[in-house]
Structures are given as C-alpha cells and as structure tokens.
Amino acid sequence: MAARLVIITGLSGAGRSQAMRAFEDLGYFCVDNLPPSLIPKFFELIQKSPEVKGAALVLDVRGGIFFRELEAFLDELDAEGVHYQILFLEADEEVQIRRYQETRRRHPLETQYNLIEAIRVERQALEALRGRADVVVNTSELTPMQLRHRLAEIFRLDPAAESLTVRLVSFGFKHGLPKDADMVLDVRFLPNPHYIAALRPKDGNDPAVREWLFSWPVARETLTRFESLLDFLIPLYQEEGKPSFTLAVGCTGGQHRSVVFANALAQHLQGRGRTVKVEHRELQGDR
C-alpha cells in the first residue's frame, strides 16, 4: 500500500508545530520546512520505502522565495498523478495576535512589517493555497489536545487500530522499580504463595498459584477494585492523546502475586477491547 502523503501548511501562529507533533504520534515520517523543489523527489523516495506508512511535510512562509514556488510544484505532482492531501491550519486574526503576544515570538514576516500587517499579508498570500486544501481547520477555539484529537480523527493511518496500548509489567520490588512505568500497583500486602512449599517452585503463570491466591477474599476484592480503577483511568489517558500506558504490578520477588495480577488485569482489559501487552520482568531475567 502506498504511503499516505500530507502537506501541512497555513497561517503562522495557527498551530503547525503542534500539528507536526500530532502527526509524529500518529506514526507519520515528518519533515519541517522542506524546500518545495524537493517535494517531488521526497515523495518519490517515500513511495519506495515500504516501512513508511505515512509522511507529512510542514511548509510555510519561512521558506521565503522557495515557498512562493509551492503551487507550481503541486501542479507538477498533480500532473504526475501523485496522490496527496493538503491540511491548512488557520486562526482568527485576534487569536493570532494574542498568541504571538503571549509567546513573545516573532511572526516570520515581521522583518518587513509590523505584526498586524504581517498577519494580513500572509493571509492574503496564502488564499490560493487555502483554496486547494483538502482539509481546513480553524484552531481559534481548539486547545492543543482538541487539535490532536481532530487530526487523529481525519489522518489516522489505521482507523481500526486501538489508539492506546496498555503494557502490563510484573516485577519484584527487591529488584527495583521499572523505569518506564506510568503507574505502579503494589500487591505485597496479599498472602504470599512463596511460603507454601508446593507453590514456591512455581510462578504466577501456573493455574495452581492463581487458584490459591484468589481463594483469598482480599485478593478477589483487590482485583475488582484495580479493574474499576483502570476502567476509570484509561479512557482519561486516551482522551489526553497518550499513545501507550505502562502499568507495573509489583510484589516482593516478582514471581507469584504480581504475575497473577498482571495476567488477570490483562485478561480484564482485553475483554474491554483494549490492546494489551504483558511482560513478566523477573521471569524473563530482564532487569
């Protein structure tokens, strides 16, 4: 399948940098401020790279004289039958002014004009390009997170893919915390199979260990409460645009209780339609 090609352009101060970060999170190969003359060659290379599913170029007036040649190169792409989309970002004039005043950054055209003049000159210069856009997004009333959601809805490379992957890691506290955990659950307060002679040589993947642990009401109640906590929190992380969530579950040695709970929580989340990956750190010797 050919890579999806998107050109991100629009008014300065309308959120192009935020848009590029959103495209990177969606899995696009992104390039900022590429001279338009290199677009045909860039697209040609991308189409020959099977590992690239999508590419996004950010082009704007910072390119100076090169940017003024953009429409000619777009005509060349059209003549060659290259399929691409143009995303045009804009904002109301008063919003642009406020954003520049708040960030204290200079408009790219302020070397020639004052801020208001620069905004108006740029808007007029880009009017024809706006008319060619496949998607126009006005960011005046959008928060950065809302912009990310809007772009994900339109440009997600795999619309059927789950937008948040949950990674469950069991571990032993005596070997240290996982460094990349977003949240840590401690199950050391639960009855310990280590002290049961028949269970000590086994690990939490063994049905006998799971059955013994969940024979205790406190373990069953703990699991129910953990499941409710994740059902509440994960959608909130997803709304924030977080692509993955790592939950570490720890017991003393990482052999029994944490493994049982990581597996049980994974089963629960999979039943909710979540994409889940499970790792048992101490069983793999990966410390």
N, C-alpha and C positions, 0 to 999 in steps of 0.2 A: 504494500500500500504506500502511495506517495505521501511524503511528509506534508503536514498542514502548514501553510505559509501565511504569516500575518505581518502586516506593516502597521506599526503603532505610531501615530502622529497626532498633531493637534496643537492647541494653544499652550503657550508656556504658562506654568502655574496651574494646569488643569489635571495634573496627576500622572504624567507619563512615567516618572521614575517608579511610582507605586505600581503602575500597571506592569512595568517590566518585571518587578519582583513577583507579582502575581503570576505572570506567565512562567517565570522560572520555577515557581512552586507547582505549576501545572505540568511541568516536565518539558517545556519548550527550551530549545537552544536559543539563547538571546544574545543579540549584538546591539550595542548602543552607538548611534551616530555614525553609521557606515556611509561613506560617500555613495550617492545614488548610482554613479557609474559602475560601482562594483556589485550592484544588486543582481544583475543577470548572472554573473559568474558565481556569486554566492549561492543563489537559488539552484544553479546547475550542480554545484558541489553537494548541497544538501540533498538533492534528489537522488544522488548517487550513494548516499550514506544510509544504509538500511536501518542502522541503530537509532537514527534521528526520526522521531515521530512528528515533531513539530518544530518550527523555527519562527522567531519573532524578531523583527528589526525595529528599532526606535529611530525615527528620522524627524528632524525639526529644523528650525531656522538657525540653530547653531552651526549647521553645515554651510552657511553663507551662500556663496555663488553656486556651490555644488547642489544645495537644496533646491535652488531655482530650476535645476535641470531634472528634478524628480519626475515631473509629469511626462517628459519625453521618454524617460526610461520605463515608466509604467506603460506607455504606449507600445514600447518595444516588447515588453513582457506579454501584453495582450496579443500582439501580432504573432508571437511565438506559441500562443496557446497555454501559457503558464497560468495555472490557477492560484490565485492568492486572494487575501481579504485585507481590506483597509479598516483599521479601527481609528476613529477620530475622536479625540477627547477635547471637550470644551468646558468652559465655565463662564458664568456671567461676569461682566466687567468689574462690578463692585467686589465680587468674590476674589477675582484675580488680584485686585489692588490690595485687599485685606491680607491675602496670603503672602504677597511679597513684603508687605509691611511687617507682618508677624515673623517671617523667617529672616528678614533683612538681607535677602538675596537680591541680586540684580537681574532684571529682565535681559535676555540676550541682545536686545536692540537698544538698551539704554546707553550704549556708547554713542548713539546718534540722536536719540530722542529722550524726552522725559518719560516717566513710567506710563502715564496715561496715553501719551502719543504712541509709545512703543507697543502697547497692548492693541491699540486701534489699527496701527499699520500692519501688525502681524495678522490680526483677524481678517483684514481685507486681503492680504497676500495669500491667505490660505483658503479663501472662499471657494475657489475652483476645486481644490483638493478635497474639501469637505463634501462637495457635491459628488465626488467619486467614491466616497466612503461607503462600505457595506454596513458598518455599524457606527452610529454616533452616540456617544454617552456624555451627557452633561453632568459633571461631578459637583455642581454647586451645592447640592443638598445631600451629598453622599459622604459618609465617613470613609476612611481608608478601608475598613473592614467591609463595609457595604459595597465598595467598588470591587474588592476582591471577589465577593460573592457574585456580583453581576457578571464579571468577566469569566468566572468559573462556569456559570450557567451557559454562557454563549460559546466559550472556547475550550471547554474540557476535551482533552484528546480521546478519552474513553468515557462517554456519558454513563455507561453502565457500571463503571468502577466505583467502589466504595471510596468516599472522599477522606476517610480517616481509618488508618490501620492501627489496631491495638496490638502491642507487643507485650507479652507477659513473661517475666523473668523470675524464676525461683532462685533463691540464693541463701547462703548461710551468713549470719551476722559476724561470726568469728573470722570470716574471710574478707570482710569489708563490704561496704555498700556498692552496688552497681553505679558507675559514674554517670550514666546517661539516663537514670530513672527520672520520670516526671513526678511520680508518686510512689511512696513506699508503704506497704502494709506489713505489720509485724504480727506474726501468729505464734510467737514464743510462749504466750500465756496458755495455749491449748495443751491438753495431755500429750505426752511425748512418746511415740512408738519406740524410740531408742531404748527405753527401759523395759521393753517387752522382749524377752530373749528370742522368741520365734520371729519377731518382726525386725529386730535390729539389723540382720544381714540384708534385708530387702530395702527397697526405696519406695517413694511415694507413687511410682507408676504401677506398683503391684496392687491388684484388687484387694488383697488381704489387708494391706496398710490403710487403704481408703475406707474399707468397711469398718475397720476397728476405730479409726478416727471419727467417722461420722456416726458411730454408735453412741458418742457423747452428745447430749443435747446442746452443750455450749458450742461445739463445733458446727452443728447444723444451724444454730441461731446466728453464729458469726458469719457463715457463708451467706445466709439470707440477707443479712444487713450489708455485707460487702456487695452483693449483687444489686441491691437497691441503690447503694451509693454510686456504683458505676452507671447504672441506668439513668441516674440523675445527672452525673457529671459529664459523661462522654458526649452527649448531644451539645452541651455548652462549649466544650472544647472544639467540637466540629463547627459550631456557629462562628467561632473565632478564627476559623480558617486553618486550624492546626492540622497538618497532614498525617501526623502519627502521634501516638500516645504510648509511652512506655511505663508499665506498671510493674514494680518489683515487689515480690512477696517473699518475706524472709522468716526463717526460723533459726535455730542455733547453728546447725551444721549444714542446712540446705539439702538434706537427704530425704526427709519424710514429710513433715507438715506443710512446708512451703511448696513442695512438689504437688501434693494432693490439692492444695488450694489453687495453685496456678492452673492445674488441669481442670478443676471444677469451674473456675471463673471463665476459662476459655470456652468450655462447653456451653455455659450460660450465654456468653456473648455471641457465639456462633449461632445459637438458637434465636438470637435477636437480629440475625442477618449481618453481623459485623465480620470484617476481615480480621483474623486473629493469627498471630504467630506466637509460638510457645518455645521458650528456651529454659533448660534446667542447667544453670551455670555450673553448679558443683558436680553434677553427674557427668558433665562433659569435661570437667577439669579445666574449664575456661575461666581463669581468674587473673 
